[in-house]
């Protein structure tokens, strides 16, 4: 007996010792994910350099700069931090340190806005230039002294700076800025009455509703961009994007024109990929994109622009690369052919050679219009073009330290080098090895010695990682979210099904936290809007890239089965009647498989989509054989995108049986969502609107994210589980929803009036 008691005491002691040795995260692993967890998560900013890379290298490669951000719910703002990481050997032993902190709630018109971006080391690595915000909230160029922390404001322009370039000494050379044209039309709208067809006030005809031109102006979508050289403290205008105005007006009677976006390279909103890099000696700039009305590109003569996915918008925005002579301000084409930016892995910004004598550029060839675009080197003096001979899905990232070798990336997973041979001739690309796990949502950065990228996994939050192509070793450089290890997450795994006999489809299936085999669960399908890449297994605490409504792991914590789908290939059907049909067959096949496996309750299925996937949501509600129990349309999709964006007819809306929650971000969305919701309600189809007056397309402000994610969770619980949150603050919300549930029994009113 004493011996047995001694054994028990020994076992108890071992258990106590084991428990004490557990990490705090393991010991506290007692709850599922919450919306607050998603908001507080530290995230790595996308595209912090002018070339949109994840990090900027110092000239000697000893350190790199990157930016993180997290939500501060208590103050309803986001905290952005510029961090420096030591890249000297051994890697990963010196944690990054913060050199600059900025608070920024977000920008209504720009979902990717940041108070710290376009990073570049200058002054031999002693300072960093960046695009920040002044006291009025306008983007301006700054210089940060890394030794003292002193900031110097380089621009004081009356409007927001878009791009800028500085010399090696940190002096400002040039910049571009946004401009809202003061042509008298705004005063006319204020003091007088105007017709919607008046092209003097609304130069771009509407393809939506009569009020669309007014909404466009209210959103600042009539802004243009101007480019300036800085000479002796004075700014000299060298280019205005109104010089890029299309020679022919839009013909909205043409179905292809009507189905595509109406913007051109005049519009500031069409220039998110613009760059303005200076040559190493500061004598020349590259202005991209560049286009002149009197010198059209004629994309129709190139086979590339004849592909099915190339619409009227891509033709209208076919740009070239301009070379600016800083001494004279004169601009000339680098190559007299379009330099397209529509290939996910292959296209990219032009690169100066280290000696400034040539430019590496992705372009079509005017002499060989049947050829696809490719990377070439263009001699600045002779304009001689030398092909690099890169494979499909390959592009140069940067120059290696020897000044004769380009660092290459293939799909962001395999890296290599391309060296010059004798003279200026190029040799053959040699790939030094592949690294798996880099998330392609973040563009990798390289200095020729190391590659920096972001690695995550289905249960591992994103971290900055260094990959050494020579040794094939990867080293984590950050540990940004140790608190997330304490969460009980729903089991998540890739999920595959067949949409058609020859069309494999996939996504990620998240099971409820307390999943029980054999039990059927309510299903929420979260449609992707092309934000998920075709490869990789990203961390899906909430959404992939977009942060509105998609409460992935939070729903798993509430007992839902969640299918987060990858968007199927759409290039061959986009903006045609087959677009919605592809999504329909794709989604129905997924549901059929989940049902056949006994995982879901087919009577409790919800569907949600953001942006264009909002249109897919509407299409499915009208055309699918699935009897959805509820839906959420997040800032998109209240009209028939493939038929001149016309409103859905009453006959179409009569087929809708599921209650819809419209998430409207701004007045524009509210107008279109409101029109569809009004007709649904007249037909006794439940509909509600969650309106965010100042939210960006993808919500970023913490309170907006709390309401967006939280209200969508409440919506799914109410309609798919018949559950209500007992929070007293939500009494009115549930009273309204119960009224929507009751209205189904009433006869339709106002139909056909």
HELIX and SHEET records of a PDB file:
HELIX    1   1 UNK A    2  UNK A   21  1                                  20    
HELIX    2   2 UNK A   24  UNK A   27  1                                   4    
HELIX    3   3 UNK A   35  UNK A   40  1                                   6    
HELIX    4   4 UNK A  123  UNK A  125  5                                   3    
HELIX    5   5 UNK A  185  UNK A  191  1                                   7    
HELIX    6   6 UNK A  212  UNK A  218  1                                   7    
HELIX    7   7 UNK A  241  UNK A  244  5                                   4    
HELIX    8   8 UNK A  255  UNK A  259  1                                   5    
HELIX    9   9 UNK A  268  UNK A  270  5                                   3    
HELIX   10  10 UNK A  299  UNK A  301  5                                   3    
HELIX   11  11 UNK A  303  UNK A  306  5                                   4    
HELIX   12  12 UNK A  312  UNK A  316  1                                   5    
HELIX   13  13 UNK A  482  UNK A  486  5                                   5    
HELIX   14  14 UNK A  552  UNK A  557  1                                   6    
HELIX   15  15 UNK A  578  UNK A  596  1                                  19    
HELIX   16  16 UNK A  612  UNK A  623  1                                  12    
HELIX   17  17 UNK A  650  UNK A  653  1                                   4    
HELIX   18  18 UNK A  667  UNK A  682  1                                  16    
HELIX   19  19 UNK A  702  UNK A  721  1                                  20    
HELIX   20  20 UNK A  728  UNK A  730  5                                   3    
HELIX   21  21 UNK A  731  UNK A  742  1                                  12    
HELIX   22  22 UNK A  743  UNK A  745  5                                   3    
SHEET    1   A 3 UNK A  43  UNK A  44  0                                        
SHEET    2   A 3 UNK A  63  UNK A  72 -1                                        
SHEET    3   A 3 UNK A  56  UNK A  57 -1                                        
SHEET    1   B 4 UNK A  43  UNK A  44  0                                        
SHEET    2   B 4 UNK A  63  UNK A  72 -1                                        
SHEET    3   B 4 UNK A  77  UNK A  86 -1                                        
SHEET    4   B 4 UNK A  97  UNK A 104 -1                                        
SHEET    1   C 4 UNK A 117  UNK A 122  0                                        
SHEET    2   C 4 UNK A 127  UNK A 133 -1                                        
SHEET    3   C 4 UNK A 139  UNK A 145 -1                                        
SHEET    4   C 4 UNK A 151  UNK A 153 -1                                        
SHEET    1   D 4 UNK A 161  UNK A 166  0                                        
SHEET    2   D 4 UNK A 172  UNK A 179 -1                                        
SHEET    3   D 4 UNK A 224  UNK A 231 -1                                        
SHEET    4   D 4 UNK A 234  UNK A 240 -1                                        
SHEET    1   E 3 UNK A 284  UNK A 290  0                                        
SHEET    2   E 3 UNK A 320  UNK A 325 -1                                        
SHEET    3   E 3 UNK A 331  UNK A 333 -1                                        
SHEET    1   F 4 UNK A 351  UNK A 352  0                                        
SHEET    2   F 4 UNK A 358  UNK A 363 -1                                        
SHEET    3   F 4 UNK A 374  UNK A 379 -1                                        
SHEET    4   F 4 UNK A 385  UNK A 387 -1                                        
SHEET    1   G 4 UNK A 394  UNK A 399  0                                        
SHEET    2   G 4 UNK A 405  UNK A 410 -1                                        
SHEET    3   G 4 UNK A 414  UNK A 419 -1                                        
SHEET    4   G 4 UNK A 430  UNK A 434 -1                                        
SHEET    1   H 4 UNK A 445  UNK A 446  0                                        
SHEET    2   H 4 UNK A 451  UNK A 457 -1                                        
SHEET    3   H 4 UNK A 460  UNK A 468 -1                                        
SHEET    4   H 4 UNK A 473  UNK A 476 -1                                        
SHEET    1   I 8 UNK A 492  UNK A 500  0                                        
SHEET    2   I 8 UNK A 503  UNK A 510 -1                                        
SHEET    3   I 8 UNK A 561  UNK A 565 -1                                        
SHEET    4   I 8 UNK A 521  UNK A 527  1                                        
SHEET    5   I 8 UNK A 600  UNK A 610  1                                        
SHEET    6   I 8 UNK A 630  UNK A 634  1                                        
SHEET    7   I 8 UNK A 659  UNK A 665  1                                        
SHEET    8   I 8 UNK A 687  UNK A 692  1                                        
END                                                                             
